[in-house]
Amino acid sequence: MKKGSIGLIMILVLSMLLSACSSGSSTDTGSSGGKVKLTFTVWGDVNSSADEVKLAEQFNEAHPNIEVKFEPIPSEGYGTKLTTSLAAGQAPDVFLVGDGEYYKYVDKGVVEPLDSYLAADSSFKLNIFQPDLINNMKIEGKQYYLPKDFNPLALWYNKRLFDEAQIPYPTDEWTWDDMIAVAQKLTKKEGNKYTQFGFNAGKWEYPIYTYLWDYGTDIANEDGTAAEGYMNSDKTVAAMEKYVALSQGENRVSPTPLDSQTLGGDSSMFMTEKLAMMVTGRWVKTDLDKSNVKYGSAMIPKSADGTRSSITATSGWAINASSKHKQEAYELVKWLSGVEAQKLRSTNGKVLPATVKELEEVKAKEMADKPVIEMMNFAKKPITLRSANGPIFVEEFTKALEKMLLGEQDTRTALDEAAKNVDSKIKK
């Protein structure tokens, strides 16, 4: 066979291979009339994520070359399943991350930085968002997340239980000692069985942080490089002894972890008239408004010296660093974070809008939950928003708290051990 014939055959074969490759990717990229297919996820289910379902439908209508599929993951086990799918290369193109794990996912290298996409996009500006929220979503100077919503922590109380006991509702002047004194009056027993608790001193670290900050202490130093002298300081030990005592002994005012597990958690206890007060976020309105409970919100109590603290709990949309369609995923993240999405979610009264203008509109007409919005002014950063070491502090502090609550170790011993464990693990 002549060289020219061989060359021609090779060209034809190469042409066919290139054609096949092009044909195989056209459906995937939309370059030949097909659609780019994206998936995104949140914690919960379709019923509790009706807004995201609607936003996905609207996105598909507005983007004929992209097809978005919403695949929520049950709240319990969300982090585990997401982490597993990321490791296996099977995670959604866009996923939601809670503020306590912003650093963790960036540290794993699974979140795509947004800076280059934002710089090339003249139609979308970050100044539409609350500055603090956007800054919290920057890790080491890079923007990794865009906000879904936010919720400041506040004190929520059952009005009916207060009314029955003829106790005035919480005021802005309440201290933690005032709250505990009222909680004692609202705690009831029938024989040896507790039928009603005044307050929930649970295991979730966010309310505990507000309590510790008001007592002038923290579980870590500012940059998250040391636990010794912070997590086990005299102030922290004294404050935690008082906190743990709220759910122990004859004069306890709070359910134990076992009580909470048996009775369905603080929200369930609150709605079934078994709990008078709890510190949590505004997302609780979703369940409260579906029930017959008569409730109110107030500012988190302050310390005796007037210090008041809160945390603004946020969640952010992230692009999977391994996504094959990052530009399209960026368009989806913009859509899920944008003004119309913020309006949709806040209209339902479940969360506060992350955008400046929309939040001002809520502030102007909000009356019942005005204290929740005011708690924004007292928000501080938990350790998970200050350092990549945050998850280590949380893990060891939680272990210590469980030992204290179960009576396995005294407060000093548990916190000394936890501080030692943290300092042996953290990145300096």
C-alpha positions as CSV (number, residue, x, y, z in Angstrom):
1,M,0.0,0.0,0.0
2,K,1.3,3.5,-0.9
3,K,2.3,5.9,1.8
4,G,-0.3,8.4,0.5
5,S,-3.1,5.8,1.0
6,I,-1.9,5.0,4.5
7,G,-1.8,8.6,5.3
8,L,-5.3,9.2,3.9
9,I,-6.7,6.2,5.9
10,M,-5.1,7.5,9.1
11,I,-6.6,10.9,8.5
12,L,-10.0,9.4,8.0
13,V,-9.7,7.2,11.1
14,L,-8.6,10.2,13.2
15,S,-11.4,12.3,11.8
16,M,-13.9,9.6,12.8
17,L,-12.5,9.4,16.3
18,L,-12.6,13.1,16.7
19,S,-16.2,13.1,15.4
20,A,-17.1,10.4,17.9
21,C,-15.5,12.3,20.8
22,S,-17.3,15.5,19.7
23,S,-20.6,13.6,19.4
24,G,-20.1,12.0,22.9
25,S,-19.6,15.4,24.6
26,S,-22.2,17.4,22.8
27,T,-25.1,16.2,24.9
28,D,-23.1,16.8,28.0
29,T,-22.0,20.4,27.2
30,G,-24.9,21.6,25.1
31,S,-22.6,22.6,22.3
32,S,-24.6,20.8,19.7
33,G,-28.1,21.5,20.8
34,G,-28.0,19.3,24.0
35,K,-28.3,20.6,27.5
36,V,-25.8,20.9,30.3
37,K,-27.1,18.9,33.2
38,L,-26.5,20.1,36.7
39,T,-27.5,18.8,40.1
40,F,-27.7,20.6,43.4
41,T,-28.5,19.6,47.0
42,V,-29.4,20.9,50.4
43,W,-30.2,19.2,53.7
44,G,-33.9,18.2,54.2
45,D,-36.4,16.8,51.8
46,V,-38.5,18.1,48.9
47,N,-41.4,19.0,51.2
48,S,-39.3,21.2,53.4
49,S,-37.4,22.7,50.4
50,A,-40.3,23.9,48.4
51,D,-38.6,27.2,47.6
52,E,-35.6,25.4,46.1
53,V,-37.9,23.3,44.0
54,K,-39.5,26.4,42.7
55,L,-36.2,28.1,42.1
56,A,-34.9,25.1,40.1
57,E,-38.0,25.2,37.9
58,Q,-37.6,28.9,37.3
59,F,-33.9,28.5,36.5
60,N,-34.6,25.8,33.9
61,E,-37.2,28.1,32.3
62,A,-34.8,31.0,32.1
63,H,-31.8,28.9,30.9
64,P,-32.9,26.7,28.0
65,N,-29.4,25.3,27.6
66,I,-29.1,24.1,31.2
67,E,-31.2,21.5,33.0
68,V,-31.0,21.6,36.7
69,K,-32.1,18.7,39.0
70,F,-32.7,19.2,42.7
71,E,-31.6,16.3,44.8
72,P,-32.0,17.0,48.6
73,I,-30.3,14.9,51.2
74,P,-32.0,14.1,54.6
75,S,-30.8,16.4,57.3
76,E,-29.5,13.6,59.5
77,G,-26.4,12.3,57.8
78,Y,-26.2,15.2,55.3
79,G,-22.5,15.9,56.0
80,T,-21.5,12.3,55.9
81,K,-23.2,11.6,52.6
82,L,-21.9,14.8,51.0
83,T,-18.4,14.1,52.1
84,T,-18.6,10.5,50.8
85,S,-20.0,11.5,47.5
86,L,-17.3,14.2,47.1
87,A,-14.5,11.7,47.8
88,A,-16.1,9.3,45.3
89,G,-16.3,12.0,42.6
90,Q,-20.1,11.7,42.6
91,A,-21.2,14.8,44.4
92,P,-23.7,17.4,43.0
93,D,-22.3,20.4,41.0
94,V,-23.6,22.8,43.7
95,F,-24.2,22.0,47.3
96,L,-25.1,23.9,50.5
97,V,-22.7,24.2,53.4
98,G,-23.4,25.4,56.9
99,D,-21.1,28.1,58.4
100,G,-19.6,25.6,60.9
101,E,-18.1,23.7,57.9
102,Y,-17.0,26.5,55.6
103,Y,-13.3,26.0,56.4
104,K,-13.6,22.2,56.4
105,Y,-14.7,21.9,52.8
106,V,-12.2,24.5,51.6
107,D,-9.4,22.7,53.5
108,K,-10.4,19.5,51.7
109,G,-10.0,21.3,48.3
110,V,-13.5,20.4,47.2
111,V,-14.9,23.9,46.8
112,E,-14.3,26.1,43.8
113,P,-13.2,29.7,44.4
114,L,-15.6,32.2,42.9
115,D,-13.3,35.2,42.5
116,S,-12.5,34.7,38.8
117,Y,-16.2,34.1,37.9
118,L,-17.2,37.2,39.9
119,A,-14.5,39.4,38.3
120,A,-15.6,38.4,34.8
121,D,-19.3,39.1,35.6
122,S,-20.3,42.7,35.4
123,S,-24.0,41.9,36.0
124,F,-23.6,40.6,39.6
125,K,-22.1,42.4,42.5
126,L,-21.4,41.3,46.0
127,N,-22.5,44.6,47.5
128,I,-26.1,43.5,47.3
129,F,-25.4,41.2,50.3
130,Q,-24.9,42.0,54.0
131,P,-21.1,42.7,54.3
132,D,-20.6,40.5,57.4
133,L,-22.2,37.5,55.6
134,I,-20.0,37.9,52.6
135,N,-16.8,38.3,54.7
136,N,-17.7,35.2,56.7
137,M,-17.7,33.3,53.4
138,K,-14.2,34.4,52.5
139,I,-11.5,31.9,53.5
140,E,-7.9,33.3,53.4
141,G,-8.9,36.2,51.2
142,K,-10.9,34.1,48.6
143,Q,-14.6,34.0,48.1
144,Y,-15.8,30.4,48.2
145,Y,-19.5,30.7,49.0
146,L,-22.5,32.9,48.3
147,P,-25.3,33.2,50.9
148,K,-28.6,31.3,50.9
149,D,-29.9,33.1,54.0
150,F,-29.1,33.8,57.6
151,N,-30.6,33.5,61.1
152,P,-29.4,35.3,64.2
153,L,-29.9,33.2,67.4
154,A,-32.4,34.6,69.9
155,L,-34.4,33.5,72.9
156,W,-37.8,31.9,72.0
157,Y,-40.5,31.4,74.6
158,N,-43.8,29.7,75.0
159,K,-46.3,32.5,75.8
160,R,-49.0,30.0,77.1
161,L,-46.7,28.6,79.7
162,F,-45.7,32.1,80.9
163,D,-49.4,33.1,81.0
164,E,-50.4,30.1,83.0
165,A,-47.7,30.8,85.6
166,Q,-48.6,34.5,85.5
167,I,-45.0,35.4,84.7
168,P,-44.1,38.5,82.6
169,Y,-42.5,37.8,79.2
170,P,-38.8,38.2,78.8
171,T,-37.4,41.7,78.4
172,D,-34.3,43.3,77.0
173,E,-33.0,43.8,80.5
174,W,-32.9,40.1,81.4
175,T,-29.6,38.7,82.5
176,W,-28.8,35.0,82.4
177,D,-29.5,34.8,86.1
178,D,-32.9,36.4,85.5
179,M,-33.6,33.8,82.9
180,I,-32.5,30.9,85.1
181,A,-34.6,32.1,88.0
182,V,-37.7,32.2,85.7
183,A,-36.8,28.8,84.3
184,Q,-36.9,27.4,87.8
185,K,-40.5,28.7,88.2
186,L,-41.5,27.2,84.9
187,T,-40.1,23.7,85.6
188,K,-42.7,21.2,86.9
189,K,-42.7,17.8,88.4
190,E,-45.3,15.2,89.2
191,G,-43.8,13.0,91.8
192,N,-40.3,12.1,90.5
193,K,-41.2,12.8,86.9
194,Y,-40.6,16.1,85.1
195,T,-43.5,17.2,83.0
196,Q,-42.2,20.6,82.0
197,F,-38.8,22.3,81.7
198,G,-38.0,26.0,81.9
199,F,-35.1,26.1,79.5
200,N,-33.1,23.8,77.3
201,A,-29.4,23.7,78.2
202,G,-28.5,21.3,75.4
203,K,-25.4,20.1,73.6
204,W,-25.5,22.4,70.6
205,E,-22.4,24.5,70.8
206,Y,-23.8,27.8,69.4
207,P,-26.0,28.7,72.3
208,I,-23.2,27.7,74.7
209,Y,-20.8,30.1,72.9
210,T,-23.2,33.0,73.5
211,Y,-23.3,32.0,77.2
212,L,-19.5,31.7,77.5
213,W,-18.9,35.0,75.7
214,D,-21.2,36.8,78.1
215,Y,-19.1,35.4,80.9
216,G,-16.0,36.8,79.2
217,T,-14.5,33.6,78.0
218,D,-14.2,31.3,75.0
219,I,-13.1,27.8,74.1
220,A,-10.2,29.1,71.9
221,N,-7.9,32.0,71.3
222,E,-8.9,34.4,68.5
223,D,-6.9,32.8,65.7
224,G,-7.7,29.2,66.7
225,T,-4.1,28.1,67.5
226,A,-4.6,27.3,71.2
227,A,-7.1,25.7,73.5
228,E,-5.0,25.5,76.7
229,G,-5.8,28.5,78.9
230,Y,-9.1,29.1,77.0
231,M,-11.2,25.9,76.9
232,N,-10.0,25.0,80.4
233,S,-9.5,28.5,81.9
234,D,-10.9,29.2,85.3
235,K,-13.7,31.3,83.8
236,T,-14.7,28.6,81.3
237,V,-14.7,25.9,84.0
238,A,-16.8,28.1,86.3
239,A,-19.3,29.0,83.6
240,M,-19.6,25.4,82.3
241,E,-20.1,24.1,85.8
242,K,-23.1,26.4,86.1
243,Y,-24.4,25.5,82.7
244,V,-24.1,21.7,83.2
245,A,-25.9,22.1,86.6
246,L,-29.0,23.4,84.7
247,S,-29.7,19.8,83.6
248,Q,-28.5,18.0,86.7
249,G,-29.7,17.4,90.2
250,E,-33.0,18.0,92.0
251,N,-33.2,21.7,91.0
252,R,-32.5,21.2,87.3
253,V,-34.5,23.4,84.9
254,S,-33.4,21.7,81.6
255,P,-33.9,18.3,80.1
256,T,-31.0,15.9,80.0
257,P,-29.8,14.7,76.6
258,L,-31.8,11.5,77.2
259,D,-34.9,13.5,78.0
260,S,-34.5,15.5,74.8
261,Q,-34.0,12.3,72.8
262,T,-37.1,10.7,74.4
263,L,-39.3,13.8,74.0
264,G,-38.2,14.6,70.4
265,G,-35.8,17.6,70.8
266,D,-36.3,21.2,71.9
267,S,-38.6,22.2,69.1
268,S,-41.0,19.3,69.7
269,M,-40.9,19.8,73.4
270,F,-41.6,23.5,72.9
271,M,-44.6,22.8,70.7
272,T,-46.0,20.2,73.0
273,E,-45.9,22.6,76.0
274,K,-43.0,20.7,77.7
275,L,-40.4,23.4,77.3
276,A,-40.8,27.1,78.1
277,M,-37.6,28.7,76.6
278,M,-34.8,27.8,74.2
279,V,-32.1,29.7,72.3
280,T,-32.2,28.9,68.6
281,G,-32.4,30.4,65.1
282,R,-35.4,31.8,63.3
283,W,-35.7,28.7,61.2
284,V,-37.7,27.3,64.1
285,K,-40.7,29.4,62.8
286,T,-41.2,26.8,60.0
287,D,-42.4,24.3,62.6
288,L,-43.9,26.7,65.1
289,D,-46.2,28.3,62.6
290,K,-47.6,24.9,61.6
291,S,-48.5,24.1,65.2
292,N,-50.9,25.6,67.7
293,V,-48.2,26.9,70.0
294,K,-48.4,30.6,71.1
295,Y,-44.8,31.8,71.0
296,G,-42.7,34.9,71.2
297,S,-39.1,35.9,70.6
298,A,-36.7,38.0,72.8
299,M,-33.1,39.0,72.9
300,I,-30.7,36.5,74.4
301,P,-30.0,37.4,78.0
302,K,-27.0,39.5,78.9
303,S,-24.4,39.1,81.6
304,A,-24.5,41.0,84.9
305,D,-22.0,43.5,83.4
306,G,-24.2,44.1,80.4
307,T,-22.4,42.0,77.8
308,R,-24.7,40.5,75.2
309,S,-23.7,38.0,72.5
310,S,-25.2,36.1,69.6
311,I,-24.3,34.2,66.5
312,T,-25.6,34.7,63.0
313,A,-26.0,31.2,61.6
314,T,-25.6,31.2,57.9
315,S,-25.4,28.7,55.0
316,G,-23.6,29.2,51.7
317,W,-23.8,27.8,48.2
318,A,-20.6,26.2,46.9
319,I,-19.5,24.9,43.5
320,N,-18.0,21.5,43.4
321,A,-14.3,21.9,42.5
322,S,-14.7,18.7,40.4
323,S,-17.7,19.8,38.4
324,K,-17.4,19.5,34.7
325,H,-19.6,22.6,34.2
326,K,-18.3,25.2,36.6
327,Q,-19.4,28.2,34.6
328,E,-23.0,26.9,34.4
329,A,-22.7,26.0,38.1
330,Y,-21.7,29.6,38.8
331,E,-24.9,30.7,37.1
332,L,-26.9,28.4,39.3
333,V,-25.2,29.7,42.5
334,K,-26.0,33.3,41.4
335,W,-29.6,32.3,40.9
336,L,-30.0,30.5,44.2
337,S,-28.3,33.5,46.1
338,G,-29.8,36.4,44.1
339,V,-32.4,38.9,45.0
340,E,-35.4,37.0,43.8
341,A,-34.4,33.9,45.7
342,Q,-33.9,36.0,48.9
343,K,-37.4,37.5,48.5
344,L,-39.0,34.1,47.9
345,R,-37.5,32.5,51.1
346,S,-38.1,35.5,53.3
347,T,-41.7,35.9,52.1
348,N,-42.5,32.6,53.7
349,G,-41.2,34.0,57.0
350,K,-38.7,31.2,57.6
351,V,-35.4,33.0,57.2
352,L,-34.0,36.5,56.9
353,P,-32.8,37.7,53.5
354,A,-29.1,38.0,53.0
355,T,-29.4,41.0,50.7
356,V,-29.2,44.5,52.1
357,K,-32.3,46.0,50.5
358,E,-34.6,43.1,51.2
359,L,-33.5,42.9,54.8
360,E,-34.3,46.6,55.3
361,E,-37.8,45.9,53.9
362,V,-38.2,43.1,56.5
363,K,-37.0,45.3,59.3
364,A,-39.5,48.0,58.4
365,K,-42.5,45.8,58.7
366,E,-41.4,43.1,61.2
367,M,-42.8,43.4,64.7
368,A,-43.2,40.0,66.3
369,D,-39.7,38.9,65.7
370,K,-38.0,42.3,65.9
371,P,-35.7,41.0,68.7
372,V,-34.3,38.3,66.4
373,I,-33.2,40.9,63.9
374,E,-31.8,43.1,66.7
375,M,-29.6,40.2,67.8
376,M,-27.6,40.8,64.5
377,N,-26.0,43.7,66.3
378,F,-24.4,41.4,68.9
379,A,-23.2,38.6,66.6
380,K,-19.7,37.3,67.0
381,K,-17.7,34.7,65.1
382,P,-17.5,31.2,66.5
383,I,-14.2,29.4,66.2
384,T,-15.3,27.6,63.0
385,L,-15.5,31.0,61.3
386,R,-12.1,32.1,62.7
387,S,-9.9,29.2,61.9
388,A,-9.4,26.0,59.8
389,N,-8.8,24.3,63.2
390,G,-12.4,25.1,64.2
391,P,-13.8,21.6,63.7
392,I,-11.1,20.2,66.1
393,F,-12.1,22.6,68.9
394,V,-15.8,21.7,68.4
395,E,-15.2,18.0,68.3
396,E,-13.2,17.9,71.5
397,F,-15.4,20.4,73.3
398,T,-18.5,18.4,72.4
399,K,-16.9,15.2,73.7
400,A,-16.1,16.9,77.0
401,L,-19.6,18.3,77.3
402,E,-21.1,14.9,76.8
403,K,-18.9,13.5,79.6
404,M,-19.9,16.3,81.9
405,L,-23.6,15.9,81.1
406,L,-23.5,12.1,81.6
407,G,-21.5,12.5,84.9
408,E,-18.6,10.6,83.5
409,Q,-16.1,13.4,84.4
410,D,-16.1,16.5,86.4
411,T,-16.0,19.8,84.4
412,R,-12.3,20.6,85.2
413,T,-11.1,17.1,84.2
414,A,-13.1,17.0,81.0
415,L,-12.0,20.4,79.8
416,D,-8.4,19.9,80.7
417,E,-8.4,16.7,78.7
418,A,-10.2,18.4,75.8
419,A,-7.8,21.3,75.7
420,K,-4.8,18.9,75.7
421,N,-6.3,16.9,72.8
422,V,-7.0,20.0,70.7
423,D,-3.5,21.4,71.1
424,S,-2.0,18.1,70.1
425,K,-4.0,18.1,66.9
426,I,-4.2,21.7,65.6
427,K,-2.2,23.2,62.8
428,K,-0.1,26.0,64.2
